[in-house]
Amino acid sequence: MTVVADSTSDSESESENETKNVTSEFGVEYTVRFDSERNKLHIYSSNPKDGYRNEGFKIKVDGYMNTYESLNLSANETWSDSFNITRNIDVQRDEHTVRFYPTGEETIEFNFTRDIDPSNTSEVPAPRITSVEVANGTPYGRETSVVRVTVENPAEQLYGTKLMVHTLETDHNRRADATAPPGGETTVQVPIEEPQGAMVAGEVRLYDNNLSDTDHGFDQREFVGEADGDTQVMNRTYEPARDPYGKKPGYVYENESMEAVVEDANESEPTPMEHVITGVGVLVFVLAVWWYRR
């Protein structure tokens, strides 16, 4: 296999347009041009040999498969196509690699640098929280409120994401299995300390490994709601939080306006003792009517 790097034109920097020429194991010639500004790999191939050449190539971006293509080229036939790599770029890296694998043992490689904020990227897709809902649940056989969170991963890259939930009554609760597959979604249920039917306010953070590092944060939502009712969800910029498993005290969720909403809602609901008192009053009234009519 022969690999030759072409210089770029004066109007194009090497980092934006870099071209390499490759001859595969079976004699097919490739010219591969990487346009890092547009996140595209342009492939031009030709068969200068007599007879057909059946082979293929693949493209990997930051270690994840982008494309596998099979070619069947007759003598002197040419072929070309372009491939967008945006969905494969790993938003948690600064140094990125695009590898082109023609038939044979060696590869050609393009490297570029891009600092991406995982929680604030419109160009490169990254995992996101798409739904938060307060519901009733019985995790581990215990009746309590739960927070159902849906995570979507629109990227063609796998991220091992976790969820951390803080509420007014819950110091923290983590779910480590909140990983959505590439191009898919997952919904997880996070138990909290609030009783079933209570009004709940809190925050949900989607992150990878380090809760207290902005570079590991993907998304954050604040919410308030109750089971069998609406849950209001607000988009928030990811804010690092102290890890509850460290030596220092962990992050505590506080929001005075949310506290007022929750207190008003929960005070308007009869407590279990109020239900008992009401039931006793009804029973006394029924007995009094029965005694009067004897």
BAFI-3210 file (N, C-alpha, C; in Angstrom, 3 decimals, decimal comma, padded with zeros to 6 digits):
// residues 294
n [1|2|3|4|5|6|7|8|9|10|11|12|13|14|15|16|17|18|19|20|21|22|23|24|25|26|27|28|29|30|31|32|33|34|35|36|37|38|39|40|41|42|43|44|45|46|47|48|49|50|51|52|53|54|55|56|57|58|59|60|61|62|63|64|65|66|67|68|69|70|71|72|73|74|75|76|77|78|79|80|81|82|83|84|85|86|87|88|89|90|91|92|93|94|95|96|97|98|99|100|101|102|103|104|105|106|107|108|109|110|111|112|113|114|115|116|117|118|119|120|121|122|123|124|125|126|127|128|129|130|131|132|133|134|135|136|137|138|139|140|141|142|143|144|145|146|147|148|149|150|151|152|153|154|155|156|157|158|159|160|161|162|163|164|165|166|167|168|169|170|171|172|173|174|175|176|177|178|179|180|181|182|183|184|185|186|187|188|189|190|191|192|193|194|195|196|197|198|199|200|201|202|203|204|205|206|207|208|209|210|211|212|213|214|215|216|217|218|219|220|221|222|223|224|225|226|227|228|229|230|231|232|233|234|235|236|237|238|239|240|241|242|243|244|245|246|247|248|249|250|251|252|253|254|255|256|257|258|259|260|261|262|263|264|265|266|267|268|269|270|271|272|273|274|275|276|277|278|279|280|281|282|283|284|285|286|287|288|289|290|291|292|293|294]
n.u [000,850|000,517|000,996|000,453|000,758|-000,809|-000,010|-001,856|-003,818|-002,933|-005,070|-006,337|-006,104|-004,011|-005,219|-007,866|-008,345|-007,068|-005,268|-004,774|-003,172|-003,745|-002,854|-004,436|-004,263|-005,044|-004,552|-006,257|-006,679|-006,825|-007,909|-008,100|-009,757|-009,933|-012,194|-012,186|-013,557|-016,152|-016,765|-016,441|-015,553|-014,056|-014,043|-012,232|-011,882|-010,171|-009,692|-006,925|-006,080|-006,269|-009,327|-011,872|-012,087|-012,762|-013,451|-013,338|-013,903|-013,569|-014,637|-013,665|-014,462|-013,156|-012,856|-015,275|-017,497|-018,177|-018,735|-019,105|-018,116|-018,649|-016,921|-017,000|-015,156|-014,651|-012,143|-010,305|-012,394|-013,968|-014,855|-016,666|-017,472|-018,959|-018,708|-020,322|-019,116|-020,086|-021,947|-020,481|-018,452|-016,756|-017,911|-016,648|-013,993|-011,001|-009,014|-009,269|-009,798|-009,826|-010,072|-009,205|-009,792|-008,694|-008,731|-006,461|-003,617|-002,786|-003,591|-004,901|-004,723|-006,381|-006,078|-007,578|-008,258|-010,709|-012,563|-015,291|-018,270|-020,025|-022,569|-023,615|-023,865|-024,634|-023,913|-022,582|-024,074|-025,239|-025,895|-029,112|-031,557|-034,863|-037,356|-039,036|-040,719|-042,839|-043,915|-045,847|-044,445|-043,151|-040,444|-038,182|-040,152|-041,148|-043,474|-043,436|-042,620|-041,402|-039,005|-039,307|-037,193|-036,317|-033,756|-032,113|-030,036|-028,810|-026,529|-024,049|-022,370|-021,168|-022,028|-021,356|-023,582|-024,844|-027,406|-028,225|-030,269|-031,615|-033,781|-036,109|-036,518|-034,837|-031,566|-029,755|-029,863|-028,647|-028,556|-026,877|-027,307|-028,132|-027,694|-028,194|-028,605|-026,624|-028,272|-030,681|-032,958|-033,521|-035,424|-035,434|-036,122|-036,079|-035,936|-037,234|-037,370|-039,794|-043,243|-045,798|-047,933|-047,243|-046,343|-043,508|-040,276|-037,244|-033,968|-032,424|-029,522|-027,552|-024,754|-021,263|-019,225|-017,885|-019,502|-018,957|-017,524|-017,506|-016,848|-017,736|-020,427|-023,635|-026,368|-029,052|-031,962|-034,589|-037,382|-040,897|-043,684|-046,366|-047,476|-049,855|-050,499|-049,510|-046,085|-043,906|-041,206|-038,012|-035,454|-032,012|-028,755|-025,894|-024,673|-021,896|-021,828|-021,192|-019,839|-021,677|-020,396|-017,909|-015,306|-016,093|-019,242|-022,016|-023,700|-026,623|-029,962|-031,616|-034,243|-036,062|-038,459|-039,525|-039,836|-041,910|-044,015|-044,284|-044,888|-047,336|-048,928|-048,814|-049,835|-052,451|-053,494|-055,223|-053,869|-052,836|-053,800|-055,777|-057,538|-058,310|-059,581|-061,675|-063,032|-063,844|-065,583|-067,642|-068,605|-069,561|-071,634|-073,365|-074,082|-075,417|-077,651|-078,872|-079,491|-081,287|-083,461|-084,494]
n.v [-001,182|002,215|005,406|008,788|012,130|015,027|018,444|021,367|023,909|027,449|028,939|027,407|026,173|023,648|022,333|022,552|021,475|018,600|016,312|012,953|010,354|007,004|003,681|000,672|-002,739|-004,326|-002,774|-000,641|002,826|005,511|008,773|010,752|013,253|015,396|017,560|019,520|021,717|021,484|019,009|016,709|013,864|013,275|010,944|009,627|007,266|004,946|002,429|001,391|-000,960|-003,964|-005,707|-006,588|-005,181|-006,127|-004,851|-003,136|-000,379|001,240|003,757|005,301|007,312|008,963|006,483|005,199|003,478|004,858|004,480|001,721|000,610|-001,127|-001,865|-002,364|-002,311|-001,866|-002,172|000,804|002,247|004,812|006,147|008,027|009,691|011,407|011,741|012,493|013,264|014,237|013,227|011,311|012,465|012,726|014,411|014,790|014,881|016,747|016,390|014,937|012,128|010,874|007,965|006,159|003,135|001,275|-001,713|-003,935|-003,799|-001,411|002,005|005,286|008,493|011,276|014,126|016,408|019,349|020,218|021,975|021,186|022,009|019,839|020,285|022,367|022,394|022,869|022,023|019,467|016,446|015,394|013,520|014,082|015,232|014,509|014,260|014,678|013,404|013,355|010,695|008,003|005,224|001,912|001,201|-001,365|-002,474|-000,444|002,076|005,135|008,416|008,814|009,798|009,912|009,730|010,511|009,846|010,862|009,926|011,340|011,001|009,156|007,716|006,255|006,979|006,717|007,507|008,991|009,612|012,121|012,957|015,565|016,692|018,702|017,176|015,068|014,245|013,208|011,036|008,549|007,205|004,860|003,592|005,034|005,125|005,852|004,172|004,621|006,828|006,316|006,019|006,019|005,255|005,884|005,182|007,003|006,658|008,722|010,629|011,818|011,321|009,269|010,981|013,522|016,975|017,727|019,136|019,758|018,919|017,522|016,015|015,156|013,326|012,320|010,302|012,443|014,462|017,007|018,341|020,465|019,669|017,101|017,223|016,869|017,671|019,473|019,745|021,490|020,857|020,694|019,177|016,716|013,329|011,918|014,355|017,434|017,868|020,410|021,455|022,892|024,105|024,106|025,601|023,559|023,076|022,439|020,169|019,443|016,309|013,798|011,647|012,264|013,558|015,994|017,623|016,890|018,379|020,388|020,769|023,828|026,152|028,864|029,868|027,586|026,036|027,411|026,952|024,172|023,841|025,226|023,654|021,104|021,658|022,162|019,726|017,130|015,730|012,391|012,095|014,008|012,843|010,652|011,929|013,166|010,889|009,739|011,744|011,598|009,037|009,399|011,194|009,600|007,615|009,194|010,059|007,586|006,856|008,862|008,248|005,918]
n.w [000,000|-000,790|000,540|000,175|001,042|-000,005|-000,571|000,428|-001,232|-001,578|-000,671|001,177|004,403|005,920|008,009|007,450|004,899|003,926|001,979|001,036|-000,777|-001,712|-002,502|-002,786|-001,540|-003,695|-005,853|-006,411|-006,672|-004,401|-003,640|-000,919|000,701|003,402|004,817|007,352|008,218|007,286|008,184|006,545|004,589|001,587|-000,972|-003,638|-006,126|-008,290|-010,801|-012,195|-013,285|-015,332|-015,796|-013,277|-009,981|-006,836|-003,785|-000,597|001,710|004,921|007,285|010,245|013,047|015,718|016,894|016,379|014,195|011,039|008,271|006,014|002,931|-000,114|-003,098|-006,640|-009,201|-012,624|-015,262|-015,486|-014,431|-012,501|-009,262|-006,826|-003,724|-000,890|002,665|005,631|008,829|011,178|013,110|014,379|015,823|018,843|021,531|023,904|023,594|022,793|020,940|017,841|015,629|012,346|010,552|007,644|006,123|003,645|001,543|002,867|005,114|006,288|007,334|006,640|008,178|009,635|011,607|013,892|015,845|018,186|020,446|022,269|023,885|025,759|026,844|025,475|022,539|019,231|016,785|016,781|017,602|020,854|023,900|025,441|027,819|027,378|028,505|031,598|034,348|037,137|039,108|040,635|042,350|043,118|043,997|044,865|046,427|047,997|048,571|047,006|045,675|042,332|039,840|036,472|033,788|030,505|028,255|025,373|022,662|020,006|018,544|016,607|018,361|021,307|024,599|028,007|030,056|033,117|035,602|037,933|040,581|042,447|044,996|046,932|049,175|048,853|049,203|047,308|044,459|042,426|039,111|037,377|035,018|032,733|029,988|026,687|023,588|020,540|018,396|019,620|022,488|026,064|028,994|032,403|035,861|038,767|042,157|044,813|047,920|048,569|049,468|047,882|045,615|046,436|045,887|044,005|043,706|041,958|040,600|037,672|036,528|033,752|033,075|032,689|034,383|036,079|038,192|039,061|037,125|034,413|031,814|031,727|031,839|030,382|030,235|031,878|033,883|035,517|037,601|038,491|039,926|040,178|040,756|038,481|037,532|035,896|034,996|035,241|033,326|033,202|031,128|031,865|032,092|032,278|035,475|037,420|040,190|043,619|044,350|045,955|047,060|047,893|050,137|051,207|052,091|049,968|047,087|047,639|046,813|046,485|046,363|046,764|045,659|044,484|046,762|048,023|046,216|046,405|049,149|049,340|047,653|048,861|051,394|050,843|050,389|052,083|055,033|056,118|058,807|058,829|057,048|058,617|060,802|059,451|058,572|061,015|061,916|060,026|060,611|063,254|062,731|061,164|063,022|064,891|063,451|063,021|065,695|066,377|064,768|065,765]
ca.u [000,000|001,275|000,281|001,109|000,004|-000,704|-000,092|-003,094|-003,650|-002,651|-006,309|-006,905|-005,138|-003,889|-006,140|-009,224|-008,402|-005,860|-005,490|-003,809|-003,379|-003,498|-003,069|-004,813|-003,593|-005,414|-004,214|-007,209|-006,089|-007,751|-007,557|-008,996|-009,623|-010,703|-012,589|-012,537|-014,497|-017,507|-016,876|-016,692|-014,468|-014,338|-013,310|-012,159|-011,173|-010,095|-009,061|-006,068|-005,691|-007,165|-010,265|-012,604|-011,496|-013,783|-012,876|-014,139|-013,190|-014,383|-014,240|-013,937|-014,277|-012,983|-012,996|-016,605|-017,707|-018,988|-019,177|-018,435|-018,541|-018,125|-016,706|-016,780|-014,708|-014,095|-010,896|-010,350|-013,603|-013,757|-015,972|-016,433|-018,592|-018,587|-019,288|-020,348|-018,672|-020,524|-022,646|-019,538|-017,457|-016,895|-017,942|-015,850|-012,581|-010,488|-008,231|-010,133|-009,114|-010,593|-009,241|-009,707|-009,234|-008,939|-008,355|-005,051|-003,314|-002,508|-004,660|-004,481|-005,300|-006,490|-006,282|-007,963|-008,545|-011,953|-013,042|-016,750|-018,970|-021,057|-023,889|-024,029|-023,401|-025,703|-023,359|-022,315|-025,108|-024,808|-027,046|-029,969|-032,769|-036,012|-038,606|-038,971|-042,090|-043,020|-044,905|-045,848|-043,768|-042,875|-039,105|-037,750|-041,313|-041,484|-044,314|-042,854|-042,597|-040,236|-038,831|-039,035|-036,391|-035,975|-032,504|-031,974|-028,686|-028,924|-025,211|-023,568|-021,245|-021,707|-021,628|-021,817|-024,129|-025,499|-028,361|-028,246|-031,479|-031,726|-035,060|-036,157|-036,500|-033,887|-030,206|-029,290|-030,043|-027,984|-028,779|-025,716|-027,681|-028,911|-027,010|-029,022|-027,787|-026,489|-029,483|-031,859|-033,298|-033,813|-036,158|-035,093|-036,950|-035,217|-036,716|-036,942|-037,867|-041,135|-044,281|-046,654|-048,943|-046,739|-045,758|-042,064|-039,438|-035,849|-033,108|-031,858|-028,295|-027,053|-023,306|-020,437|-018,119|-017,601|-020,620|-018,468|-016,701|-018,331|-016,529|-018,434|-021,864|-024,358|-027,647|-029,638|-033,341|-035,258|-038,763|-041,830|-044,911|-046,860|-048,011|-051,213|-050,658|-048,488|-044,749|-043,319|-039,772|-037,274|-034,094|-031,010|-027,358|-025,297|-023,867|-021,240|-022,308|-020,299|-020,153|-022,100|-019,588|-016,586|-015,045|-016,879|-020,691|-022,440|-024,586|-027,990|-030,850|-032,377|-034,911|-037,120|-039,731|-040,039|-040,273|-043,226|-044,989|-044,476|-045,572|-048,741|-049,636|-048,922|-050,699|-053,848|-053,909|-055,439|-052,879|-053,460|-054,546|-057,000|-058,448|-058,851|-060,524|-062,866|-063,762|-064,487|-066,695|-068,745|-069,156|-070,349|-072,848|-074,249|-074,606|-076,367|-078,887|-079,498|-080,033|-082,439|-084,580|-084,918]
ca.v [000,000|003,461|006,548|010,048|013,309|016,170|019,767|022,068|025,144|028,616|029,494|026,473|025,737|022,198|021,814|022,557|020,576|017,789|015,250|011,858|009,379|005,642|002,560|-000,454|-004,027|-004,887|-001,844|000,467|004,075|006,388|010,115|011,019|014,645|015,671|018,954|019,578|022,812|020,993|017,653|015,788|013,113|013,070|009,779|009,461|006,015|004,518|001,123|001,472|-002,309|-004,708|-006,561|-006,061|-005,180|-006,149|-004,560|-002,198|000,456|001,711|005,013|005,400|008,647|008,862|005,085|004,653|003,230|005,816|003,938|000,623|000,684|-002,150|-001,368|-003,325|-001,407|-002,457|-001,542|002,256|002,854|005,689|006,234|009,051|009,996|012,184|011,198|013,444|012,586|015,034|012,447|010,418|013,209|012,571|015,758|014,848|014,970|017,926|015,884|014,006|011,344|010,214|006,939|005,555|001,789|000,555|-003,119|-004,049|-003,774|-000,092|002,998|006,683|009,144|012,730|014,599|017,807|019,772|020,975|022,006|021,183|021,997|018,805|020,745|023,512|022,199|022,762|021,410|018,044|015,909|014,834|013,068|015,120|014,859|014,929|014,192|014,473|013,241|012,866|009,612|007,111|003,977|001,014|000,628|-002,231|-002,760|000,694|003,052|006,470|009,117|008,555|010,706|009,184|010,592|009,944|010,351|010,594|010,075|011,463|010,814|007,815|007,595|005,725|007,698|006,061|008,598|008,734|010,628|012,462|013,695|016,224|017,353|019,386|016,183|014,015|014,766|012,802|009,649|008,388|006,024|004,705|002,895|005,973|005,204|005,633|003,667|005,578|007,002|005,827|006,652|005,132|005,882|005,283|005,615|007,331|006,811|009,881|010,478|012,365|010,279|009,233|012,026|014,820|017,893|017,523|020,066|019,343|019,029|016,307|016,237|014,073|013,540|011,149|010,116|013,453|015,387|018,342|018,834|020,929|018,900|015,813|017,466|016,903|018,376|019,696|020,209|021,716|020,415|020,719|018,500|015,638|012,182|012,095|015,762|017,914|018,177|021,536|021,212|024,059|023,836|024,839|025,415|022,599|023,621|021,376|020,008|018,648|014,879|013,381|010,530|012,756|013,823|017,159|017,448|017,009|019,470|020,369|021,575|024,860|027,126|029,393|029,969|026,227|025,617|028,012|026,243|022,833|023,972|025,590|022,512|020,008|022,073|022,121|018,329|016,592|014,781|011,129|012,295|014,737|011,852|009,863|012,777|013,320|009,622|009,602|012,689|011,043|007,902|009,938|011,767|008,504|006,996|010,125|009,994|006,284|006,898|009,770|007,648|004,643]
ca.w [000,000|-000,856|001,100|-000,145|001,488|-000,904|000,049|000,127|-001,979|-000,755|-000,123|002,141|005,408|005,978|009,000|006,913|003,756|003,813|001,011|001,006|-001,848|-001,249|-003,412|-001,937|-001,735|-005,000|-006,926|-006,577|-006,206|-003,680|-003,179|000,210|001,144|004,609|005,017|008,773|008,458|006,983|008,741|005,434|003,982|000,165|-001,457|-005,086|-006,378|-009,691|-011,021|-013,382|-013,672|-016,214|-015,092|-012,135|-008,654|-005,790|-002,477|000,172|002,674|006,037|007,905|011,673|013,613|017,171|017,280|016,115|012,765|010,284|006,985|005,310|001,534|-001,020|-004,452|-007,728|-010,253|-013,838|-015,691|-015,746|-013,868|-011,341|-008,307|-005,806|-002,835|000,290|003,886|006,736|010,046|012,332|014,135|015,040|016,584|020,285|022,096|025,129|023,225|022,103|019,820|017,105|014,603|011,289|009,928|006,420|006,006|002,393|001,637|003,198|006,531|006,819|007,302|006,612|009,350|009,680|012,979|014,028|017,211|018,349|021,832|022,204|025,164|025,621|027,273|024,673|021,184|018,238|015,576|016,983|018,506|022,134|024,693|026,002|028,547|026,571|029,263|033,047|034,838|038,495|039,097|041,783|042,069|044,250|043,854|045,959|047,245|048,853|047,883|047,079|044,397|041,485|038,715|035,221|032,927|029,202|027,693|023,942|022,105|018,549|017,936|016,287|019,284|022,551|025,806|029,233|030,861|034,401|036,042|039,351|040,924|043,756|045,228|048,220|050,247|048,501|049,098|045,988|044,051|041,139|038,294|036,506|033,784|031,911|028,699|025,507|022,481|019,442|017,605|020,343|023,756|027,181|030,091|033,690|036,980|039,889|043,398|045,650|049,284|048,727|049,442|046,692|045,526|046,891|044,930|044,051|042,945|042,016|039,424|037,091|035,768|032,902|033,054|032,471|035,338|037,088|038,361|039,399|036,031|033,292|030,611|031,790|031,933|029,111|030,245|033,204|033,890|036,790|037,402|039,601|039,514|041,033|040,033|037,965|037,182|034,967|035,484|034,525|033,181|032,729|030,650|032,625|031,737|033,204|036,553|038,187|041,567|044,463|044,362|047,304|047,534|048,249|051,546|051,598|051,892|048,579|046,679|048,150|045,972|047,198|045,508|047,629|044,946|044,348|048,090|048,268|045,375|046,971|050,438|049,095|047,068|049,820|052,504|050,393|050,370|053,427|055,538|056,541|060,046|058,481|056,478|059,730|061,549|058,615|058,581|062,326|061,962|059,229|061,344|064,362|062,171|060,754|064,233|065,506|062,668|063,290|067,057|066,394|064,030|066,368]
c.u [000,889|000,431|001,084|000,219|000,255|-000,734|-001,375|-002,793|-003,411|-003,892|-006,925|-005,827|-005,143|-004,889|-007,563|-009,385|-007,073|-006,168|-004,387|-004,194|-002,952|-003,738|-003,313|-004,038|-003,861|-005,234|-005,205|-006,610|-007,158|-007,107|-008,587|-008,721|-010,531|-010,921|-013,070|-013,516|-015,932|-017,736|-017,173|-015,396|-014,870|-013,432|-013,396|-011,341|-011,193|-009,376|-008,223|-005,676|-006,680|-008,091|-010,899|-011,759|-012,628|-013,111|-013,786|-013,266|-014,147|-013,776|-014,615|-013,607|-014,241|-013,297|-014,330|-016,848|-018,627|-019,578|-018,400|-018,999|-017,874|-018,019|-016,493|-016,446|-014,152|-012,830|-011,143|-011,631|-013,245|-015,030|-015,637|-017,688|-018,037|-019,346|-019,177|-020,020|-019,225|-021,097|-021,710|-018,507|-017,767|-016,805|-017,098|-014,345|-012,268|-009,707|-009,027|-009,362|-010,112|-009,658|-009,958|-008,987|-009,583|-008,563|-006,845|-004,850|-003,170|-003,715|-004,047|-005,305|-005,290|-006,794|-006,681|-008,332|-009,829|-012,428|-014,555|-017,314|-020,107|-022,464|-024,414|-023,442|-024,582|-025,221|-023,215|-023,334|-024,511|-026,044|-027,785|-031,094|-033,957|-037,325|-038,308|-040,402|-042,070|-044,143|-044,861|-045,148|-043,587|-041,490|-038,711|-038,895|-041,750|-042,303|-043,750|-043,029|-041,329|-040,173|-038,469|-038,361|-036,070|-034,743|-032,421|-030,524|-028,780|-027,614|-024,989|-022,258|-021,837|-021,134|-022,199|-022,342|-024,816|-026,476|-028,195|-029,458|-031,344|-033,120|-035,007|-036,070|-035,461|-032,502|-029,604|-029,748|-029,513|-028,441|-027,642|-026,066|-028,534|-028,272|-027,982|-028,138|-027,648|-027,746|-030,749|-032,102|-033,534|-034,553|-035,825|-035,960|-036,058|-036,073|-036,275|-037,649|-039,294|-042,184|-045,095|-047,700|-048,470|-046,296|-044,243|-041,371|-037,991|-035,121|-032,651|-030,625|-027,915|-025,558|-022,580|-019,259|-018,042|-018,698|-020,148|-017,591|-017,591|-018,094|-017,230|-019,957|-022,518|-025,604|-028,143|-031,046|-033,781|-036,730|-039,579|-043,121|-045,292|-047,401|-049,459|-051,528|-049,568|-047,168|-044,177|-041,802|-039,111|-035,862|-033,103|-029,617|-026,708|-024,398|-023,225|-021,754|-021,332|-020,777|-020,536|-021,250|-018,169|-016,453|-015,876|-018,368|-021,080|-023,378|-025,985|-028,838|-031,655|-032,962|-036,133|-038,471|-040,358|-040,542|-041,664|-044,313|-045,319|-045,245|-047,044|-049,530|-049,852|-049,791|-052,166|-054,388|-054,128|-054,342|-053,575|-054,272|-055,842|-058,025|-059,095|-059,889|-061,815|-063,703|-064,485|-065,690|-067,897|-069,400|-070,026|-071,668|-073,841|-074,877|-075,646|-077,690|-079,615|-080,150|-081,283|-083,665|-085,067|-086,335]
c.v [001,236|004,594|007,798|011,182|014,448|017,456|020,434|023,325|026,304|029,151|028,603|026,059|024,225|021,604|021,735|021,605|019,862|016,606|014,216|010,872|008,004|004,658|001,317|-001,712|-004,615|-003,879|-000,728|001,721|004,977|007,753|010,491|012,438|014,876|017,166|019,082|020,695|022,360|019,571|016,613|015,129|012,805|011,963|009,729|008,204|005,689|003,181|001,197|000,108|-002,895|-005,578|-005,878|-006,103|-005,083|-005,916|-003,580|-001,335|000,810|002,983|004,957|006,810|008,530|007,456|004,448|004,557|004,281|005,159|002,681|000,583|-000,424|-001,577|-002,534|-002,508|-002,187|-001,704|-000,079|002,932|003,716|005,737|007,314|009,238|010,793|011,669|012,224|012,710|013,237|014,182|011,500|011,147|013,087|013,942|015,890|014,882|016,345|017,525|014,768|013,343|010,729|009,223|006,331|004,226|001,210|-000,919|-003,230|-003,860|-002,375|000,839|004,361|007,438|010,659|013,128|016,069|018,085|020,578|020,849|022,187|021,157|020,976|019,289|021,897|023,411|022,023|022,058|019,907|017,486|015,268|014,397|014,223|014,488|015,382|014,917|013,956|014,432|012,714|011,829|008,871|005,810|003,151|000,397|-000,157|-002,514|-001,623|001,711|004,453|007,169|008,740|009,635|009,867|010,136|009,853|010,645|009,919|010,797|010,139|011,215|009,362|007,604|007,149|006,491|006,977|007,091|008,100|009,869|010,857|013,349|014,268|016,837|018,039|018,409|015,084|014,621|014,453|011,366|009,522|007,122|005,934|004,092|003,775|006,176|004,883|005,138|004,724|005,628|006,572|006,589|005,587|005,920|005,141|005,908|005,803|007,508|008,066|009,713|010,988|011,243|010,338|010,343|013,402|015,675|017,845|018,574|019,621|019,568|017,644|016,706|014,973|014,306|012,221|011,195|011,171|014,502|016,826|018,962|019,206|020,101|017,554|015,977|017,587|017,789|018,513|020,234|020,463|021,406|020,621|020,069|017,419|014,525|012,443|013,560|016,154|018,130|019,290|021,364|022,439|023,647|024,703|024,578|024,495|023,317|022,467|021,352|019,149|017,202|014,454|012,266|010,954|012,997|014,994|016,894|017,682|018,184|019,266|021,290|022,527|025,829|027,632|029,467|028,594|025,706|026,153|027,293|024,887|022,895|024,301|024,404|021,409|020,364|022,012|020,709|017,838|015,612|013,482|011,288|013,039|013,796|011,031|010,656|012,955|012,055|009,401|010,524|012,180|009,893|008,375|010,493|010,674|007,839|007,883|010,089|008,699|006,304|007,750|009,106|006,347|004,740]
c.w [000,000|-000,344|000,807|000,300|000,528|-000,115|-000,374|-000,645|-001,030|-000,077|000,942|003,125|005,489|006,946|008,462|005,729|003,599|002,923|001,080|-000,080|-001,378|-002,385|-002,577|-002,294|-003,107|-006,129|-007,176|-005,946|-005,583|-003,470|-002,124|000,703|002,343|004,737|006,459|009,079|008,258|007,496|007,659|004,962|002,544|-000,363|-002,981|-005,352|-007,866|-009,766|-012,299|-013,929|-014,682|-015,370|-013,889|-010,865|-007,631|-004,442|-001,747|001,057|003,801|006,602|009,370|012,155|015,126|017,674|016,963|014,614|012,148|009,044|006,641|003,897|000,729|-002,431|-005,408|-008,971|-011,440|-014,230|-016,044|-015,236|-012,658|-010,494|-007,300|-004,957|-001,653|001,497|005,006|008,039|011,314|013,449|014,890|015,895|018,069|020,945|023,356|024,859|022,648|020,859|019,142|015,963|013,640|010,604|008,727|006,224|004,634|002,574|001,837|004,690|007,104|006,702|007,022|007,643|009,188|011,123|012,972|015,480|017,238|019,791|021,800|023,615|025,062|025,960|026,422|023,275|020,243|016,978|015,704|017,971|019,750|022,908|025,359|026,809|027,754|027,339|030,734|033,567|036,272|038,475|040,430|041,405|043,318|044,077|045,092|046,937|048,145|048,058|048,091|045,742|043,647|040,412|037,494|034,247|031,631|028,659|026,238|023,526|020,587|017,817|017,527|017,049|020,613|023,737|027,022|030,216|032,126|034,685|037,541|039,603|042,329|043,846|046,586|049,389|050,024|048,319|047,734|045,735|042,639|040,436|037,293|035,155|032,881|030,545|027,568|024,366|021,388|018,585|018,317|021,627|024,814|028,247|031,377|034,778|038,203|041,145|044,165|046,995|049,474|048,653|048,154|046,757|045,931|045,707|045,108|043,196|043,063|040,713|038,977|036,288|035,002|032,702|032,814|033,436|036,429|037,143|038,519|038,315|034,851|032,032|030,583|031,824|030,573|029,162|031,677|033,039|035,340|036,580|038,670|039,115|040,504|040,165|039,647|037,685|036,211|035,691|034,625|034,523|032,574|032,315|031,410|032,046|032,759|034,200|037,321|039,624|042,350|044,530|045,779|047,884|047,901|049,744|052,053|051,388|050,437|048,355|047,260|047,282|046,842|046,186|046,283|046,924|044,753|045,693|048,397|047,484|045,983|048,282|050,244|048,578|048,085|051,024|052,119|050,341|051,794|053,809|055,913|057,818|059,773|057,858|057,594|060,497|060,773|058,634|059,902|062,426|061,195|059,982|062,510|063,866|061,785|061,972|064,906|064,779|062,953|064,675|067,103|065,789|064,665|066,902]
res [m|t|v|v|a|d|s|t|s|d|s|e|s|e|s|e|n|e|t|k|n|v|t|s|e|f|g|v|e|y|t|v|r|f|d|s|e|r|n|k|l|h|i|y|s|s|n|p|k|d|g|y|r|n|e|g|f|k|i|k|v|d|g|y|m|n|t|y|e|s|l|n|l|s|a|n|e|t|w|s|d|s|f|n|i|t|r|n|i|d|v|q|r|d|e|h|t|v|r|f|y|p|t|g|e|e|t|i|e|f|n|f|t|r|d|i|d|p|s|n|t|s|e|v|p|a|p|r|i|t|s|v|e|v|a|n|g|t|p|y|g|r|e|t|s|v|v|r|v|t|v|e|n|p|a|e|q|l|y|g|t|k|l|m|v|h|t|l|e|t|d|h|n|r|r|a|d|a|t|a|p|p|g|g|e|t|t|v|q|v|p|i|e|e|p|q|g|a|m|v|a|g|e|v|r|l|y|d|n|n|l|s|d|t|d|h|g|f|d|q|r|e|f|v|g|e|a|d|g|d|t|q|v|m|n|r|t|y|e|p|a|r|d|p|y|g|k|k|p|g|y|v|y|e|n|e|s|m|e|a|v|v|e|d|a|n|e|s|e|p|t|p|m|e|h|v|i|t|g|v|g|v|l|v|f|v|l|a|v|w|w|y|r|r]
***
